[in-house]
Amino acid sequence: MALPDDVPRYALGDEVVSPGSVGFEEALARVHLRHIRPRCLCQPEGVPMYIARLGDGFIVKRMPFTGHCHAPDCGSYEPPLEMSGRGEVAPAIREDLATGCTALRVDFALCQRPGRAVPMAAGEPSGSARSTGCRLTLRGMLHYLWEQAELNRWHPGFEGRRPWAAVRRLLLRAAQTTLVDGQPLAQRLYVPEVFSAEQREVLAQRRRQQWASALPRPGQPQPLLLVLAELKQLLPARYGHQAVLKHLPDVAFGLDAALARRLTRRFESELATWNADSRLHLVLLATAVLSEHGLPSLVEVTLMLTTAAWLPVDNAWEAELLNALVQEGRRFSKPMRYQLAAAERLPTAVLADTETPPTPLILVDGSSTEVEADDTTTWCWSPVDSCMPALPSLRTASQRTPSPTPADEQRRL
């Protein structure tokens, strides 16, 4: 039976397989043992990939810095580094092909020493990048996880399939192969489970078990929690403020008055946009310290706006464009900014389903002259000056390059 066009095909030596096909896991295990490098057949000659262990199984991963070599409609495709902020932080992201794990170098505190408070912060200063690229800021880590979880991608098959449970599963899967300070990120990262009133006590017990390693111990450095969740409310409290997170109705995270002021000042635009549109999500990644009674307080915070489909956006104009793309059933990716300053221009989206992909979609202001008017490969929109122009046309079925069939591949081998 023919497989759908969006199901990847891999050449494993003299064998051609696809995820979900009979014997796929066994084939990966055999090839991994023999140190054979698979090839993704999205391109006629194939693109080299590698096999990494994930838990008790195996996964096929793209080689570092080869995302642009894949066909634009391949699941392993990534826009060139110049269309993303990842190039600026490449030295902070080191991938080990032998283990399949990626080690991150970060520039925020992960523990608190006895008698010494961790300086509190609220993301990077507005309009500037906080790091030279040698280490990831908290925002850089959030963008890395979102990209590794492929939550910055969209195709029509995702419609209705991105509830919080799916988002959580993808983020934790990305964390499983990520190391921070030599330790698995999955052991330190807390992403709340979907709340259920009937399971309240069970969920609370699992949360307490995961948080136990971050409780203070006399004379020892105290590990900080990494919390990734959707922000529900920021509220005044008896002392300072508190952050209420979705799916955590029985616990609130404290913020002192100084951090609350910095947070609202640094993320004033994001908070205002979120407040004006109930369809938007506001994602929080923060470090938090636990009291001896297990009560959490935020230490450093970053926030990220997303659409209802969890696609990251910087502002309301980007949300309007990405929502239009989703409604039209387009296939695209949203380049992640990482630590680039706001003044550094990136495409809002990169289409993978046009006649000559990839096709960047760029938002500009009326005074901008950076994009040439006769650049036919780039779509531009100045939201302040005009309505959204027609989106680039979809390529037709006859214009698509079919993936090689197993018979084609066997003939070439």
Secondary structure by P-SEA (a helix, b strand, c coil): ccccccbbbbbcccccccccccaaaaaaaaaaaabbbbbccccccbbbbbccccccbbbbbcccccccccccccccccccccccccccccccccccccccbbbbbbcccccccccccccccccccccccccccccccaaaaaaaaaaaaccccccccccccccaaaaaaaaaaaacccccccccccccbbbbccccccaaaaaaaaaaaaaccccccccbbbbbbbbbccccccccccccbbbbbcccccbbbbbcaaaaaaaaaaaaaaaaaaaacccbbbbbbbbbbbcccbbbbbccbbbbbbcccccccccaaaaaaaaaaaaacccbbbbbbccccccbbbbcccccccccccbbbbbbcccccccccccccbbbbccccccccccccccccccccccccaaaaaaac
